Amino acid sequence: MDTVIRSFSEKERLKDNFIVTEEENNIQLKDSKIIFKGTNNYVFLDKDAQLVDTTITFHGSNSVLYIDKTRNNKIQLKATLYNDSLVSFNEGCSFNKPLVFNCF
């Protein structure tokens, strides 16, 4: 069964997947969602991350998405991760247009 997270207050519904943050005070999910279809998937977010018009979908299991503090903190992407994927956006990355990617 799919689990859809549209706000960080909903992350308590996660059973076999994880959203990890240092602090949730500044993190924003604006018109965004994270969809878990597999298990043992992780999303790590820096404390200032702003996900805007973003959809992150985990179609498989055992994948990790790590978003560190970006230059403008605003992240706009459509990401699909399958089994055993690892994606990392480290400090210094910037997004000036929406990013679309699939990671197999």
C-alpha positions as CSV (number, residue, x, y, z in Angstrom):
1,M,0.0,0.0,0.0
2,D,1.3,3.5,-0.9
3,T,2.0,6.0,1.8
4,V,1.8,9.7,0.7
5,I,3.3,12.4,2.9
6,R,2.2,16.0,2.2
7,S,3.4,17.6,5.5
8,F,6.0,16.6,8.1
9,S,3.3,16.1,10.7
10,E,2.2,13.1,8.6
11,K,5.6,11.4,8.9
12,E,4.4,9.6,12.0
13,R,2.3,7.4,9.7
14,L,5.4,5.9,8.2
15,K,6.1,2.3,9.3
16,D,8.9,0.9,7.1
17,N,10.2,4.2,5.6
18,F,11.9,7.2,7.1
19,I,12.1,11.0,6.8
20,V,15.1,12.2,8.9
21,T,15.7,15.9,9.8
22,E,17.7,17.8,12.4
23,E,14.9,20.3,13.0
24,E,11.6,20.7,11.3
25,N,11.0,24.4,12.1
26,N,12.3,25.7,8.8
27,I,11.6,22.8,6.5
28,Q,8.7,23.4,4.1
29,L,6.7,21.1,1.9
30,K,4.8,23.6,-0.3
31,D,2.5,21.9,-2.9
32,S,4.8,18.8,-2.5
33,K,4.5,15.2,-1.6
34,I,6.7,12.2,-0.9
35,I,5.3,8.8,-2.0
36,F,6.6,5.5,-0.6
37,K,5.7,2.4,-2.5
38,G,8.5,0.2,-1.2
39,T,10.1,-0.2,2.2
40,N,13.3,0.8,4.0
41,N,13.7,4.1,2.1
42,Y,15.2,7.2,3.6
43,V,14.8,10.9,2.9
44,F,17.4,13.1,4.8
45,L,16.7,16.8,4.7
46,D,18.7,19.7,5.9
47,K,17.0,22.0,8.4
48,D,16.4,24.8,5.9
49,A,15.2,22.7,2.9
50,Q,12.2,24.1,1.1
51,L,10.5,21.6,-1.2
52,V,8.3,23.5,-3.6
53,D,6.1,21.8,-6.2
54,T,8.0,18.7,-5.6
55,T,7.1,15.0,-6.0
56,I,9.5,12.4,-4.7
57,T,8.4,8.8,-5.4
58,F,10.1,5.7,-4.1
59,H,8.9,2.8,-6.4
60,G,11.3,0.3,-4.8
61,S,13.1,-0.4,-1.6
62,N,16.4,0.4,0.1
63,S,16.9,3.8,-1.5
64,V,18.3,7.0,0.0
65,L,17.7,10.7,-1.0
66,Y,19.9,13.2,0.8
67,I,19.3,16.9,0.4
68,D,21.9,19.1,2.2
69,K,21.6,22.9,2.4
70,T,21.5,24.2,-1.1
71,R,22.5,27.7,-2.2
72,N,19.0,29.1,-2.1
73,N,17.5,26.3,0.0
74,K,14.6,26.0,-2.5
75,I,14.3,22.6,-4.2
76,Q,11.9,21.9,-7.0
77,L,12.1,18.4,-8.5
78,K,10.2,15.4,-9.7
79,A,12.3,12.4,-8.6
80,T,11.6,8.7,-9.0
81,L,13.9,6.3,-7.2
82,Y,13.8,2.5,-7.6
83,N,15.6,-0.3,-5.7
84,D,18.9,0.4,-4.1
85,S,19.3,4.0,-5.3
86,L,21.4,6.7,-3.8
87,V,21.0,10.4,-4.7
88,S,22.7,13.2,-2.8
89,F,22.4,17.0,-3.3
90,N,25.3,18.5,-1.3
91,E,25.9,22.0,-0.1
92,G,26.5,24.3,-3.0
93,C,23.9,22.8,-5.3
94,S,21.4,25.3,-6.7
95,F,18.1,24.8,-8.5
96,N,17.0,27.5,-11.0
97,K,14.6,25.3,-12.8
98,P,12.7,22.2,-11.9
99,L,14.8,19.0,-12.0
100,V,13.3,15.8,-13.3
101,F,15.1,12.5,-12.9
102,N,14.7,8.7,-12.5
103,C,17.2,6.7,-10.6
104,F,17.3,2.9,-11.3
